């Protein structure tokens, strides 16, 4: 536990360092908080003075009204400063959280694909949304409130001792009990926050995965089982929150009991004082007793809020630790390359390349391959042979462990990463479309790409006709992940996207494997147009789509087993011929049926 507290202190200090960006908002929020800490405790002292001096037989009614107006003015000022403090504290907090969220999103977008393969999407949603919202409270409802409450406590205790040290000692007798209760409460709530953090993460991941994969859930009739799983996770989530509520439900009544005990001690003292002193002496203590009653209420309210705000800080710090862990994570491809003047219209060389996703469980072994500029190279092989891994290395989504990949004489690791990716375009089997218009999905909101260029590209790949028939044509909203379009239509949009970016190198990863025969013909025509004049790499299970490739590379278990064009490989009667005969026989059987 000590180690954990030390770690949280370090995280909290790092979190506070963000105040420097918004110094004006910070100082304004602190200044108004400090003023509030003085105005509140001063009001009972003014009321004490009014009671002692003017609420008596023969008192000055005009002065009583004057001091009443001062008390009202103090209340109005308190309300105004509370508004200013709350407004600027929240503005300060939201400004910092906006900056952290931007930094976090920018950082996450640099991570390599390996990280996303292993990390659920719900985890990132939690970091970017709910974790950062909890951190907001550190600045708005936590830190500023604690500054104000601590200062107010100090001022109240000072004024109590200044007015009557003996009465102050009497009314503060329950405070040690309250301090002990506060420490126990803080420890219990901290533990519940850690449980809550874990359960929120589990719930987010579960909901995200089941909603994304709802077709699988329904297809295999898993609705009841997944609902039962959800109920169990939701139950644990509820229990984590309930543990915190249980601690609050015990602590706050204790605070009320202790504050009532302080007032009771004050009233007992007042009763004894009345019994032992003359009427005139008692009157001189009326204002003091009244002021102490108000101060007791003011004293216990900040103490109760301090415990609550302290746990707000604890909760925010726990979430901040997770966010900072993400910001400190080094999971991106090393972008040490500086070359931006690279000729991509040159040969690509793979020399002795080894690649593994985990340790030395090699997916590619001793890969040696030359791809001539402007040629079309196809990769075939069984699932897991390493086809997709090769093209992923070209885009540097993963880092290879041994060997070299170069464009001409320039190593791929020497090329600045964004420059490399601007010259390489992918058309994938699983096309991802954003919940946006067709135009924005094609251009990815790049303002340099005009509508005329998009239409020209759509006509070139044969997609303009179907887009024109949609309501709003290029401004048609495709829905989440393009769900309102067919698989073939989504695939054609990905071809247009690649076409308008005019890449030097084009990679087609099983672009026709999930479409019908009619869509395949359109996509094949689009493939012929888009690959013309540029280096292209094609991965395909259907060998009929790659027969015109300049070179076909046959892979098996991460190794190249055959290289040649379609006719040469058929003549060798090796691995490729067996794949071809198998697919031809399957197609023949399907035709007969």
N, C-alpha and C positions, 0 to 999 in steps of 0.2 A: 504493500500500500504506500509506503514511504517513497519508493521508487516511482510509483505512478503519480503521486502528488508533485514530486520534483519535476517530472516530465511535463505535467500540466502547467506548472509555473513557467517553464521555459516556453511552452506554446502560447501561454497567455501574454507573456512579454513580447513575443513575436507578433501577436495579434495587435497589441497596443501600438506597435511601431508604425502602423498605417495612419495614425493620427496626423503625421507630419504633412501628408498630402492635402489635408483640409484643416489647416491651422485656424483659420478665421472661424469656421463653424465650431471647431472644438473649443476654442477660448470663449466664444459666445455662449455655448451650451454650459460650460463650466461656470462662467460668470453669473448667469442667471440661476444656476443651481446653488451657488454660494449665497447669493442675495436671498433666495428662498429660505435657506438654512438659518438666516438671521431674522427674517421677518416673522416667521412662525413663533419661535420661542419668545420674541420680544412682546408679542401681543398679550399673553397672560400677565406679564409684568406691568404693562400699561393698565390693564383691567384692575390689577391689584392696587395700583396707585389711585385709580378712580374710586374704588370702593373705600379705601382708607381715608381719602381726602374729601370726597364730595357726597358719598351716599351716607348721609347722617343728618340728624336734626340741625337745621340752620345751614346746610351745605349750599354751596354756590351752584345754582341750577344752570346758569349760563356757562360756567366752566365745565360742568358735567356734560352739557351738550357739545361743547368744543372737543372734549376728549372722546366723546362717543363718535364724533365725525372722524377723528383721527383713527379710531379702531376700524371704522367702516372703510376709510381710505387704505388702511393696512390690508384689510381683507380684499379690496379691489386690486391693490398692487400685487398681492399674493396670487390672485387669479390670473392677472396679466403675465406675471413672470412664470407661472406654471405653464401657461400656453406657449410662451416663447421658449422655455426650457424643453418642453415636450416636442415642439415643432422642430427646433434646430438639432436636438439630440437624434431624432428620427431621420432628419435630413442628412446629418453627419453619418449615421449608421448605414443608411441606404446607399450613400455615395461610396463608402468603403466597400460594401458588399458588392456593388455593381463592378468595382474595379477588380475585386478578388474573383468574381464570377467570370469576368472577361479573361483574366489571366489564366484561370483554371481551364476554361473552354479552349483557349488558344493552346495551352500546354497539352491537353488531352488530344487535340487534333494532330499533334506531332508524334504521338505514340505509334509504334509499329503494329502491324496487324497481329503479330504473335500475342501481344498484350490483350487485344480485343477478343482473340480466340479463347482466352482463358478467363476473362472477366465478364460477368453478366452485365447486360445493358442497364438493368435496374440499379446496379451499384453506381454507375455514372449519373443516373437520374437523381439518386439520393444525394450524391455529392453536390451536384449543381443546383438542386432545388431545396430540399428539406434541410440538409446540413447547413447551407448558407443562410437559410431563414433563421435557424437557431442561433447562428453567429450574430445576426442582426440584433438580437436581444441583448447581447453582451454590451453593445455600445448604447443602444437606446434605453433599454429597461434595466440593464445591469450595472454597468460601470458608473454612469451619471447618477443613478439612484443611490448607489452605495456611497459615492462622494458626498451627496447631499445628506443622506441619512447619518453617516458618521459625523459629519460636521454639526448637524442638528443635535445629535446625541451629546456631543461635547459641550455645545452651547447651553443645552437644557440643564445638564448636570452642573455646569458652572453657575448658571443663574439660580439653581436650587440652593447650592452651597452659599452663594453670595447673599441670598435672601434669608436663609436659616439653615446653618450647617447641621444642627441637631435634627431638624425635621427632614432634611435631605437624607441623612444617614438612616433614619427610621423608614422612609418610603422606599429606599433602595435595598432594603434587606432581602427581598426576593430575587434580586438580580443574579447572584451566583447560581441559584437553581436554574434560572432562565439560560445562562451561559452554557451550563452543562447540557440542558435539553436541546439547545441550538446545535451543539457539536454532534450529539447523537443523531439529531434530525438531518444535519448536513451529510453525515456519513451514509445514512440509510437512503437518502434521496439520490446521492451520487451513484450508489450501487444500482438503484432502480433505473437511472438514466443510462447506465452502461447496458443493462438488459434491454431497455427500450431501443437503444441504438441498434443492437443486434437483430431484434425482432422487426424493426422498421425495414432494415436492409433485406431480411428474408422475405417479408411481405411484398416489397417492391419487386424483387426478383421473380417471385412466384407469379404475381399478377401480370407482369410484363411478358414473361415467357408463355403463360397460358393464353393470354389474349392474342399474342403474335402467332402462336401455334394452334389457334382455335379450330382450324380445319382438321388437324390431326386428332385433336381431342374428340371432335364430333365424328370423324371418320371411323375411329376405333371405339366409339361409344363409351368414352371415358368420362362423361360428364359427371356421373355420380361419384366416381372415385376421386376425380380432381376436386370436386366440391368438398368432399370429406377431408381431403388434404388441406384445402383452403380453410375449412372450419378449424382444423387443428392449429394451423399457423396463426390464424386470427385469434384463437383462444390464448395462445402464448403471448401474442401482441397485447391483448387486453390485460393479461396478468402483469406484464411489465409496467403498464400504465397504472394498474390498480395498486401495485406496490408503492408507487410514489404517492398516490391518493391516500393510502393507508397512513403513510408517514405524516402527510399534511393534516389529516383528520385527527391525529393525536397531538401534533405540535401546536396547532392554533388554539384549541381549547386550553392547553396548558398556559399559553400566553395570556389568554383572557382571564384565567383563574388568578394568575400572578398579578396582573394589573389590578384586578378587583381586590386582591389581598393588600396591595400597596395603598389603595384608597381606603380600605377598611382600617389599616393601621393609622392612616391619617385621621380618619374620623374618630377612632378611639382616642388618639392624642387630643383632638379638639374637644371631645367630651370630658376628658380628664382635666384639660386646661380650663374649661368653663366651670367645672366643679371647684377648682382650686383658686380661681381668680375673681376679681370684682367685675362688674358689668362693663365698666369703662375699658379695662385691660383686654377683655374679650373682644370688644368691638375693634380694637387695634389689630387683632389677629384675623379678622374676617377676610380681608383681602389676601393675606398670605395663604390661608386655607384654600380659598377659591383658586388662586394662581397655581398652587400645588396640585389641585385636582386636574386642572387643564394640562399642566406639565406632565403629570403621570400618563394621561391619555396620549400626549405627544411623544413621551418617552418610549412607551411599549409599542406604539404603532411602527416607528422606525426599526425597533429591534425585531419585530415580527417580519417586517418587510426585508430587513437585512438578511435574515435566514433564507427568505424566498429569493431575493436577488442574488445572494451568494450561490444558490443552486442554479440560478439562471446562468451565472458565470461558469459554474462547473459544467453545465449542460452544453453551453456554447463552446467551452474549451475542449470538451470531448469531441464535439463535431469539428472544431477547428483543427484538432490533431489529425483527423482523417483527411481533411482538405489539404493540409500542409504536407501530409505524407504523399498525397497525389501530386502536389506541385513539385515535391522534391524527387519524385520518381524519375529515374532515367531509363525509360523504355522506348525511346525513339531511336530511329536509325541514325548512326553517327554521321552528321552532315559536315564533315571536315573538308569536303571538296570545294574548290574555289573556281574551277573552270566553268566559264559561261560562254566561251567562244569555241564550241565543239561542233564538228561536222558530223551530224547524225546520218548523213547520206553516205555512209561508208560501211565496210564490212564489220560484223560483230563477231568477236572471238570468245569462246569459252575454252579455258585451258586448265585442265586438272582440277575442276571445280568439285568440291565436296559440300554438301548441305544437309543439315539435320534440324528438325524442329526441337528435338530434345537431346541434349548431350551429343553422343556419337552414334545415335540410331539413324544411320545415313539414309536419307531419301534419295539423294543423288550422289553417285560415287565416280570419281575420276572421269568427269564429263569433259570431253574434248569435242568441240563443234565450231565450225565456221559458217556464218550466214552471210551470203553476198548481198550487197546493197541493192535494193529494188526487187529482190526475189521474194517469193512466197514459200515459206517453209512450214510444213505440217508435222505435228507431233501426234503419234498414235501409240496405243498400248493399253494394257488392262488398267482398271481402277487402282490407283496407288502406285503406278509405275513411275511417277515424277513429272508428268507432263505440265500440270499447272504450276508446280514448284519452279520449273525453268522460267516460265514467263513472269512469275512473281518476283524472281530475282532481277529480271530486266527492269521492272518498276521499282525495285529496292523496297518492296514491302517487307521482305525478310533479308537478313544478312547471311551471306554464305560464310562458311568457316575456313575453307581452304581454296587455293587456286586464284585465278583472275578472270574477270569479265571485262572486255574492253571494246570501245568503239574506235576502230582503227588503232592508233597508238595510244589512245587516252583511256586510262583505267576508269571503270564506272565509279569507283570510290573517289576519284579526283574531280568528278563533275558535281557542281552545286545541285542539291537535290531538287529544288523547285524547277530549275532549268531542265533537268533530266525529264521530269514528269510532264512538263509542258510539251515535250517532243515525243511522248509515248502515250497512246490512247488504248483503252481496253473496251472491248465489247464482251460482256460476261453472259454466262448462261442464265444466272439469276439477276435480272435487271432490276435495279432499285430506282424507283421514281419517288420524288417528294410530293407531298400534298400541295400541289401548286399547278400552275397552268402548263400546257404543253410547251409553250415558248420558253418559259423559265426553266423547265426541266431539261430542255435541249441546251440552252445557253448557260445554265447554272448561274443565272443572274449576272452574267458578264456583260457589262454595258457596251463593250467594244464590238459585240456580235449583233448585227442589225436583223430586223425582221426579214429583209430581203435576202440576206445570207441564209437564214433558216429555211425560208421557202425554197430557195434554190437547192439547198442540200436535201430537203424533203423530196423534191421532184427527182433529184439524182438517184435517190435510193428507192423511189417508187412508193413513198408514203404520203405524198401530198393529197391524193384523192381521198383516202380514208379520213385524213385530218380535216379536210374541207367539209366533209359530211357531218362532222360533229358540231353540236351547238356552240357557236363562238369560235369555231375552228382552232386557231393556235392559242386562243385565250381560254380554251376549255380546261376546267379543273379536273385533274385525273383522279382525285381522291387519294386516300392513304395508300402508299406503295403502288399507286397506279392501278388500284383494284377494279376500276370501272372499265379498264381496257383488257383486251385479250392478250395472251402470252405473245402471240406473233406481233401484235401492235406495239407492245412494250419493247419487243426486241428491235423493231424497226426504228423506234424513237432513240434507242441506244446507238444505232448506226448513224442516225442524223447527228446525234451529240458528238460522236467521234469525227464525223465528216467536217462539221463546222469548225472544229478546233484544228483541223488540217495538220495532223501529227506527222512526224517523219517516220515513226514506227507504229504499226498497228498490230494489236494482239486480239485475236478472236478466240475466246475460250468456250468451246462447245455451244456456239451461238444458235445452232439449229436443233439441238437435242430434244427440246421440249415443245416443239411446234408441230402443227399439222402439215400435210404435204403441200397445200396451197400456200401457206405462209412460208414454208421452206423454199419454194420456188422464188418468191419475192425476195427473201433474205439472201438466197444464192445470187440473184441478180445484183442485189445491193452489195454483196461481198465482192463480186467481180469489179464493180465500179469503184468501191472505196479502197480496194487493195492495189488498184492500178497505179504504177509509178512510185510506190513506196514499199519499204521493207515490211513484210507482213508475216506474222506467226499465227498459225491456226491450230487449234486443238479440236478434234472432232472424233466422235464415236462412229458416226456414219461415214464410212470410207468413200461413199459416192460423192461427198461434198469436197473431197480433197484430191481427186484424181488429176486435176490440172496443176497441182502444186509443183513448183520447180524442184523441191526436195522434200522427201518424206523421211522423218526420223522416227524409227521404231524403238520404243523404250520398254525395258522389262526390269522391274525391281531396281530402278534408279540407274540403270546402265543402258547405253546405246548398244543395241544388238544388230540393227540394220540401218543403212542409209542409202537412198536412191530415189529415183522418180517412180511413178506408179508402175510403168511397164517393166522397169528393171527389177523392182521388188517382187512383182508377180513371177518373173522368170526365175528368180532365185529359189522359189518354192520353199521359203522359210517361214518365219514367224508372221510376216505381213500376209503372205499367201494364205496361211491358215485362218487369220482373222477375216480376210476377204471372202474366202470360201464359206466360212461360218455365217457371215452376214448375208451373203448371196443366197445361201440355202434357207435361211430364216425368212428372207423377203419372198423367196419363191413359194415357201410353204404358206406364208401369209396371203399371197396372191391367190393360191388355189382355194384357200378357205373362203 
